[in-house]
Amino acid sequence: MGDGGGATDWCDLDSSTVIHYFYGEDTYAAREAVAAVAEEQRARLHWLEKEDLENKPPQAWFQETHGLFGAEVLVVRDVSQLTVALKEKLVEALKEPVKAEVVLWDRGTVDKRSKLWRVMGGGKAREFKRRSDFELVAWLQDRAKKKAGMIDEAAASDLARRAGGDRWRMVSELDRLLLVTNKIDLALVQKEVKGELVEDVFRVINAVAKKERERAVRGVEVLLAEGNSELYVLTMLAYQFKTLWVIAAGNVKKIHPFAVAKNAELAKQFSAGQLVDILTRILACDLAIKQGKMTPRTGLMMLVLGLT
């Protein structure tokens, strides 16, 4: 069922069904796992949004074994972002025998103090962690090979960097480049793949390092004005700061030499301890936003102000 961590990813509630709980930053792998559940059951996916659960309670949905067009797998996306009332109903529904095949999917971090985690977490949940730079390079090269093409290591590493580790964008860019040539090198990636988003994030991080508050805030405003969501900017910041932490901590064997060369000078501006603190703050901000404790814009701006 795709890739990801976790000893087991299911919870038998009765003899007729399995409840899956997926979460983590690698939404690409999680989406593959969702599709695998449907393929295994020879069923179609039925996505349940907040409005669906408000109009018909979770318990009613979970008691149905088939939809209008045959067998269905019900997928509740971003369950941690549901209202408190809906999450309570969801937890209560999970305590009853369930007939439908159900996937609960949180795209990102989860609150492990929540009732939902107590019901579905621990060994029953499956986490999809963001892949390392080496893994992304190997994955891109394997995907290119399967499409009768090739991408060299430096090109794959730079593509991953320009995409901020976002495998959805990497797939799109790789497939587009393979239409140009079946042999992708670094020069082609640098010419064809826009990296403005990554460079804008670097400028924000530089401003944070130098405690230049106005420049950091202005940089975030530029990212938002370009159409990036607050949560996506948080993800990009987390990705880049994690890369800097790996370098500052001396664990350079974990990332590709090309990525080390690109980030070495910036990493020197932080200590490993500072970077751990920053990553902890980013995680806390992400959770607070997803729990509805603050708006995305307020949370992001408060984070940047706090870091500077």
N, C-alpha and C positions, 0 to 999 in steps of 0.2 A: 504493500500500500504506500508507494512513494518512499521518501526518505525523511528522517527526522529522529528525534530522541525519544526516550521513554520506554520503560520495560514492557508495558502493555498499554493499549490505547482504547480499551473498551470496558464497559460495565454491564454485566448481564442483570437486567431488572426482572425479566421473566424468561420463560423458555422460547418465546416467539420473537424476541427483539434484542437488538444491541444498540446501546447509546454510545456515540463517539464524542470525545471532547478534544478538539485541536486548538492549539494556540502557539504564538511565537512570531518572530519578525520575518521569517522566510515564508511569505504568503504564497510564493510561487509553488514551493513544495507542498504546502498545506492544501492549495487548490488542486494539485495533482492527487493528493490523498482523498479529497472529497470526491473527485471524479472516479477514483478507484473503488470507493464504496458503492457508488451507483452502478459501475460496470460489474462488480461482483454480484450485485443483486439483480442485474439486468433490469434496472429501473431508471427512470428519469429523475433529474433533480428538481425539487420544488423549493424555491427560496422564500423564507418567511421573514418579512420585515416587521418593524415595530407596529405599523398600522394593521398588519394581518393579525398579530397577537392581541391587539386592542379590540379588533372586531370579533375575533373568535379566540377564546382562551387557549393556552398551550395544551391543557388537558384534553380539550376537544380535538385539536389537531392530532395529538399523539395517539388517539384511539382509532384513527382511520388507517387502514392498511393499504388502500388503493385510492388513487385520484381518478379524475374523469378520463384520463388517457392511459390507465394501467398503473402498474406498481410505481411508487414514488419513494424517494429518499428526501425527508424533510431537512432543510439546512437553515439553522438560525444563526445569522451572521452578527458578529460584534455583540455577543450577549452581555458583556460587561458594561456596555454603553446603554442598555435598556434602562427604563425608569425603575426606581426601587420597587414599585408596585408590580411591574411585569416580571422582574427578577424573582420576587416572592412567589408569584404564580407559577413561574417556570420551575423553581425548586420544589414546590408542592406537587407539580405534575410529575416530576421525576421520581417521587416517592411512591407513585402508583404504578401498577403494571402497565406497560406501554406496548401498543401493538405495532406502531409505525417504526420504520427505520429512521433514526434521528442523528443528525450531526450538529453539534454545537461548536461554533468556530469563532474564536477571538483573534482578530488580526493584530497581534502585538502582545504586549505584556498583560498580565492579569493580576488582580488583587487576590493574593493567596490567603487573605484574612476573611474573604467573603463566604457566604453560605454556599454559593454555587461551587466554590473550590472545595469546600468540605464534603460536598456530595459527589463531585466529579473529579476532584483533583488527586494529588498523590500519584500512585502507580496507575490510576485509571485514565489519566490525561496524557496526551502526546504533544510534546513541545517540538516546534520546528525552529531551530536556531539559525541565525544568519551564518552563512558559510564563510570560511576563511578565504583569504586572497588566493592561496594555493588551490583550494577546492574550486573556486570560481574559474580560475585559469584552466584547470583540468576539465571542468564542466563545459566551458566554452569551446575548448579544442575538441572534445568528444562530440558536441552538438554539430560543430562544423564538419567533422569527419562523417557523421551520419547523413549530412546533406551533400556529400561528395565534394567537400571543400576542406580548407585548412586555415588556421589562424595561428601565427607564431606566439611564443610565450609573452614577449614584450607587448605585442599588440593586444593580446587577451587581457593582460594585467592593466593596461591603460584604458581599455574599454570598460573593465570593471570599475576602475577609479572614476572615469567620467560619468558612469551611470550610478555612482554612489552605492554600489553593491545591489542595486535594484535589478533582480533577474528578469522582471517583465520588460524593462527597457533594454537590458542586454540582449534578450531574444529578438526584440524588434530591430535593434541596430545590427546585430549579427546577420540576421536574415536579409536585411536591406543591403549590407555590404557584399554578401554572397551573390547578389544579383549583379553586382559590378564586376567582381572577380572571384574565382574559386580559391585564390591564395591571398589572404589578408595579412598585411604587414603593419608595423607601427606607423609608418608614414601615412598609410591610407586612413587609419583610425584617427590620427591627429588632424588630417585634412577634412574628413567626412563627418566625424562624430562631435557634435557640439559639447563643449565642456564648461559652458558659462555658469551653469548651476553650481558645479563643484568649485569653480574659481570664486564665485560669490560667497560660498560657504567658507572657503579658505580666508577670504578677506574678513569675514566676521570673526573667525577664530584668531586671526592675527590681531584684530582690534581687542579681543578678549585678553590675549596674552599681554598686550601693552596697556591694558586697563583704559582704553579709549572708548568710553561709554557712548558718546554721540555717534561715533563711526560704527560701532557694533550695532546700535539700534537702527541706524540708517541702512546698514547692510541687510538686516532682517526685513526692513520695510521694502527694500528692493526685491528680495526673494518673494515676498508676498504679492507685490505688485506684478510680478512676472507670472502670477497664477498658481504658485505653489501653495498648498494648504499648510496650515500651522503644524499639523502632525507630521507632514512629509518633511518640513524643515527640521523638526525635532529628530526625525529618523536620520536625516543627512548629517546633522551635527553629531549624533551619537556614533554614526559610522566613522566619521573622520576623527573624532576624539578617541575612539577605540583604537584606530590605527596608530595614532600618536602615542597612546599608552603602551601598546605592544613594543614600539620602537624605544620609548623612554625607559621601559622596564628591561630592555636588553633581550627581548624575545624575538629578535629579527628573523629567526629561522621559521617563524610561523607565517610570515608574509613574503611575497615575491620581492626579489632584490630591486626590481623596477619601482615598486611601491615604496620601498625603503628610501631609495634615492630621491623620489618626489617629495617625501615628507620629512626627511631627516632634519633639515634646517628649522622647520616649524616645530618639530618635536623638541628641539633643544631649548625652546622658550618655556617649557613646562617641566616640572618634576613628575615622576611617576605617581607620587602621592596626590599632587594637584589634579592630575588627570582622573584618578580614581574618584576624587571628590566631585569633579565636574560630571563624570558619567553617572554618579549616584544622584546628583541633582537633576540631570536630564530624565532619568528613570522616574524619579519622584514627580516631576512635572508632567510626564506622560500619563502616569497613573491618575494624578489629580484631575487632569482634563477628562480622561475616560470615565472617571467616577462621577463626573458632573460637578466637582467641587469648584471649578473655575472655568471660564470660557477659554477656548483655544488661544485666542489673541492675547488675553490677559496673562495666561499661563506662560506663553512663549516670551512675552515682553518682560515679565517679572523674572524669568530665568536669566535672560540676557543682562538685565540690570543687576541682578545678584552676582553674576559672574564677573562683572566689571566694577 
